[in-house]
Amino acid sequence: MSGPSWHRELEGRWLPFTLYTLAAVVIGGLVLLIPPFFLQGTIDPIPGFRPYSALEQEGRDLYIREGCNVCHSQQVRPFRTETDRYGRYSVAGEGIYDRPFLWGSRRTGPDLHRVGGKYPDSWHWLHLLDPRSFEPDSNMPSFAFLAEQPLDLSLTRRRLDVLRSLGHPYTPSEVENAPEDARNAMRTIVESLRADGIELSESQSRSEALALIAYLQSLGRGAGLLEATAHQGSSHGD
């Protein structure tokens, strides 16, 4: 009968086992963490691609805060079954201004990377209030409270300033005027909703729901630029 295996003997010696385990974790961590640092700046933005506006950035932070990215990926894979349903597949350059990026592999709901412009603002407003009015079997919770929660713009200027320091091409005036730009964008959405017969109260016209709608409507804006770039390339090739 053979004796205990080398691993069993190592398990019985707690100090060496702990040190070897720690070394394995450190080495594995370095292997995963170091290469991305050398990739910084190697992805070029799509020509004409802009960073999120002040209101879109606020909406993106709300999207993360409410856990929307847990159920909705923002990564259309390069497969026929994906592109037929969602549109052009996602490319790295579209996420260059995403901090953190929200690509993913799990979907409880549909992928949202191409949802911008697919529905009017009124659709998003009503869908946030009552998802099951559109899809009876939807397990998405209601976000009606966002329609009553006032949007806090006290950190908007600071938020864009930090992103600018990380390389996002905001101009000094865009950073300085960020809160007012966000308010103007909210007024535009309010007018869009009014045109579709939805009248908002004073509190609703300053609500977080408007920022979330602005963010959702910004998704997929890189697709048109990609098509234009590809068309220009093919024209030059001819």
N, C-alpha and C positions, 0 to 999 in steps of 0.2 A: 504494500500500500504506500503510495507516494505521500510525501509530506505536504505541508501547506504551500500554496503558490507564492511567488515573489510578491504579488500584489497583496495577498492576505498578510504576509509578514510586514509589508510596508504600512498597511492600515493599522497594525498594532503598534507602530512607532509614531506617535502623534506629531512630534515636532518635525521630523523629516517629511512626513506626509503633508503637513501644513505648508512647509516651505516649498516643496515641489508643486503643490497645488497653486500657491501664490505665484510662483514663477510661470506656470503654464497660463494663468489668467493674464498676467502682465504681458507676456510675449504675444498671446493671442490678441489682446487689446491693441498693442502697438501695431501689429500687422493690419488690423482693421482701421486704425485711426491715422496712421502716418501717411499712407498713399493719398487720401483726399486732400491733404494740405498742399501737395504738389500739383493738384488739379485746379487750384484756385486761379481764376482768370483765364482758364483755357477754353471756356465755353463762350462764344461770341453771341451777343444779343441779335435777334432777328432785326433786319433793317426796318426802321420805323417803329419798333416796339418800344412802348413807353412804360414807366413804372406805374403802379396804382395811384390813382388820384387820392386826395385826402379822404374823401368819403368812402371810396372803395377800400382803402387801407383800414379804415375804422370798421367797415363791414367784414373784412377778412378776419380781423381780430375777434369780432363777435362770432363769426363762423367757427373759429377754433374754440372760443370760450364755451359755446353751446355744444361742442362735440359733434358738429355736423360731419366733419371729416372722418369720424369713426364709422359712419354708415355709407358715406359717399366717397369713392375714390375720385381722383382727378388725373387719371392716366389712361387714355385710350390706347390699347395695345395694337400693334400692327398686324391684326388678323382680320380677315374678311367679316367674320361674325361681329367683330367690334366696330369696324369702320362703317358697316352697313347700318348699324343702329345709332352710333354716336357721331360719326363724321371722321374727318382726318385724324390719323393717329397723333399722339402727343410727341413732341420732340423736346430735348433738353433745354434749348434756347428759350422756350416759353416759360420756364420756371426760374429764369435768371434773377428775377426780382422777388422771388418767393422766399421769405425768411420767417418760419421754416417752410420748406417745400411740403406740399400736401399730396404728392403722388402716393399711391397705395395699391394693395393687391386684394383687399377685402371689400365686398360690396353687399350691403343689406338693401340699399336703394340703388338707383341708377347712377352711372358715372356722370359727373357734372362738368367735365372739362370743356364741353362744347355747348353748355346750356345758355350762354349769353346770347340774347337776341332771339332765342327760340320761342320764347313766350313774352307777352307784353308785361309791363310792370304790374298791371292789375291782376294778372294770373298769379304772380309771385305773392302779392299782398294777400289775396284770398287763400292761396295755398298755405301760407304761413299761419293764417287764422284757423283754417280747418282743412287739413290734408285729405280727410276722408270724404269731403264734398267732391273731390276729383277722382279719388281711388278708394272705393269702400273698403278694400282689403289692406289698405296701407297701415303699417305699424309705426309710421312717423308720428311723434307726439305733436300736439298743437303748440305753436310758438306765438299765440295771441298776446301773451304778456309783453312781447317785444314791441307791439304796437302801442303800448301805453308807457313803456319805459323810456324816459328821455335820454337822448344820446349825449354822453359826456364828451365835450370837445376840448376840455382843459389840457389834455396831453397831446392833442393832435399835432401841434407845431413841434413839440419835442420829439414825437414819434418820427416824423419825417426828417427832422434834423439828424437823429441817430442813424436812420437808413441812409441819409446822404453821406454821413461819415463812413459808411460801409461800402460806398461806391454807387449808390442809386443816383441817377442823374437829375436830382431835383435842383432847381435854381434857388438862389437865396430868396427871391421874391415868392416862389411857390411855398417855401418853408414858412416864411413870415406870414403869408396870407392864407395858410392852410385852413384855419377855422372858418374864415369867411367863404372860402372856396367850397368847403363842405356844406355850409348852409345854403349856398346858391345851388349846389347839386341836389340838395334835399328839396328845394323849391321846385326844381325841374321835375322831379319824380312826383311831387304833389300835383303839379299841373297835369302830368301824364295820367295820374289816377283820376283826376277830375274829368279829364276828357273821356274816360271810360265809365263815367257815372259814379265814381267812388268819391264821396266828400269826406274829408278827414277833419277831425276836431283839431283844436289848437295843439293839444298835447300829442296827438298822433302825427301831426305835421313836423314834429321835432323828435320823432321816436327812433329807437334803434332799428326797427324793422326797415326803415328807409335805407339805412347804411347797408344792411344785409342784402337788400334788393340791388343796390348799386354794385356790390361785390359780385353777386351772381350774374348780373348783366354784363360784367366785364370779362367773364370767363370765356375762353375760346377766341379772344380777339386776335391771337397770333395766327389763326388758321388762314384768314384772308391775306395777311402779309406773307405767309409762306406760299400761298398760291400765286401771289403777285411776283414774288421773288423767283419762283420756279418758271413762271411765264416769261419773265424778263430774260432768265438764263437760256430758255429754249429759243427765244427770239434772237438773242445774240449768237446762238449756235447756228441758226439758219443763215 
